[in-house]
Amino acid sequence: MSSNIPTPHISAKEGEFARTVLMPGDPLRAKFIAETFLEDANLINNVRGIQGYTGTWQGKKVSVMASGMGCPSIGIYSYELFKFYNVENIIRIGSAGAISPNLKLRDIVVGMSAYTDSGYVKSLGIDVNMAPCCSWDLLQKAMETAQKMNLRAFAGPLFSSDAFYSEVETSAKLGKLGVLAVEMETAALYLNAARCGKNALTICTISDSLVTGEVTTSEERQEGFTNMMKLALDIA
């Protein structure tokens, strides 16, 4: 066994994670996916209540584990999965707030790149502005599969914000530049995939709109966005 396993944040044994990990922010969403979609799902991590499971989906080994909220949190878990557990693909499945007027509640957004105001970028020691990008192969598969599923899916840039409650009106300005939605994790995930030579993609469901003020409930966000979950499982 690798001397780095278990890690400070993941107690799973070597080989217990699949090559592809679905990563919602909410541990209860990870539990819901494992119990609803995966066959023979086993709990392989519960450090700090961050639940991780491995099972099968249509005969294919798949893992699902929560990331928590924000770039620092997903930065820890995605790095440990990529670097120490030899995970090849992480597909973030989460919620996002629409900043494009073209998006409706429950539309699906696939993140091509991620603008960010997060200090996580500085952890690479590179003093430039960055908008890290997704894996082209995963993006292509996601959009082709979404079309076959007849889903309203849009590919474009996201904004990964460090602040949920902000005094700065950044989102509206970015919306005018073609950014589709705001969330809090994608930039760190894409940066870690790049630094580890791995693949990452974010698939989000629009849970609220900063344009219209519409919102969904916490229960809908936890268990109701099943189209996004099925899409991620189909490309895993």
C-alpha positions, -999 to 999 in steps of 0.1 A, spaced: 0 0 0 11 36 -8 26 53 23 3 82 15 -29 61 19 -50 67 39 -47 105 35 -54 130 62 -90 134 48 -98 101 32 -98 67 50 -104 45 20 -80 17 12 -59 15 -19 -80 3 -49 -113 11 -33 -120 41 -56 -131 36 -92 -112 54 -120 -141 79 -122 -155 97 -91 -187 117 -92 -183 146 -67 -214 165 -54 -208 191 -28 -234 178 -3 -226 145 16 -263 137 16 -264 140 -22 -235 115 -24 -255 92 -1 -286 97 -23 -268 89 -55 -252 57 -40 -285 44 -26 -306 53 -57 -284 45 -86 -254 23 -77 -256 -14 -72 -237 -30 -43 -226 4 -30 -201 3 -1 -193 32 22 -155 37 18 -150 71 35 -168 90 62 -140 112 76 -155 145 88 -189 132 75 -177 134 38 -193 103 26 -177 83 -2 -191 52 -19 -181 27 -46 -205 5 -65 -215 -2 -101 -237 15 -126 -248 -6 -155 -219 -30 -148 -193 -3 -146 -174 5 -113 -182 41 -102 -174 60 -70 -192 90 -56 -179 113 -28 -188 147 -15 -164 177 -18 -179 201 7 -183 238 -3 -157 261 -18 -124 259 -37 -103 250 -6 -125 220 3 -128 205 -32 -91 214 -36 -82 190 -8 -104 161 -18 -98 162 -56 -60 165 -51 -59 135 -28 -80 115 -52 -60 124 -82 -25 122 -66 -28 93 -41 -57 72 -51 -50 72 -89 -84 85 -98 -84 95 -135 -117 114 -138 -137 136 -114 -171 148 -125 -184 175 -102 -222 174 -100 -237 204 -82 -260 234 -82 -253 268 -97 -270 302 -99 -278 314 -134 -263 347 -144 -273 343 -180 -309 353 -189 -311 324 -213 -310 298 -185 -341 285 -167 -344 267 -134 -333 230 -137 -314 237 -169 -280 219 -171 -247 238 -174 -215 221 -184 -185 241 -174 -159 246 -202 -138 269 -181 -140 286 -147 -133 323 -140 -125 328 -103 -118 353 -76 -104 325 -54 -70 327 -38 -66 289 -45 -50 299 -78 -20 313 -59 -13 278 -44 3 269 -77 28 298 -73 19 313 -106 12 350 -105 -12 353 -135 -50 355 -140 -63 320 -148 -96 305 -161 -88 268 -160 -105 245 -185 -122 211 -184 -113 179 -201 -124 181 -237 -132 143 -239 -155 145 -209 -171 177 -222 -178 161 -256 -192 130 -241 -215 151 -218 -229 172 -245 -235 143 -269 -252 123 -241 -273 152 -230 -286 156 -266 -295 119 -267 -313 124 -233 -332 154 -247 -319 176 -219 -316 214 -220 -279 215 -216 -256 245 -222 -218 245 -224 -198 276 -214 -178 293 -187 -186 293 -150 -177 317 -123 -162 300 -91 -167 325 -64 -151 324 -29 -181 342 -14 -217 331 -13 -228 364 2 -208 392 -15 -210 430 -14 -195 431 -50 -217 428 -80 -193 406 -100 -218 381 -113 -239 405 -133 -208 419 -150 -196 385 -159 -230 376 -173 -226 403 -198 -194 386 -209 -211 353 -216 -204 335 -183 -234 312 -177 -236 306 -139 -219 311 -106 -209 283 -82 -180 278 -58 -158 248 -67 -149 243 -104 -118 264 -106 -100 244 -80 -111 211 -95 -99 221 -130 -66 234 -116 -59 202 -97 -67 181 -128 -43 201 -148 -15 199 -122 -20 161 -119 -25 154 -156 -60 141 -150 -95 148 -163 -123 169 -147 -157 182 -157 -184 201 -139 -220 195 -146 -244 218 -127 -281 221 -125 -295 257 -122 -310 259 -87 -316 296 -87 -314 326 -109 -297 358 -101 -316 373 -131 -352 364 -122 -348 357 -84 -363 323 -88 -351 296 -64 -355 258 -57 -357 243 -22 -329 225 -4 -348 192 -7 -349 197 -45 -312 204 -47 -304 173 -26 -326 147 -44 -344 163 -73 -317 170 -99 -316 134 -111 -311 143 -148 -277 157 -140 -269 126 -119 -279 102 -147 -259 123 -173 -228 121 -151 -232 83 -145 -236 77 -182 -203 93 -191 -184 79 -161 
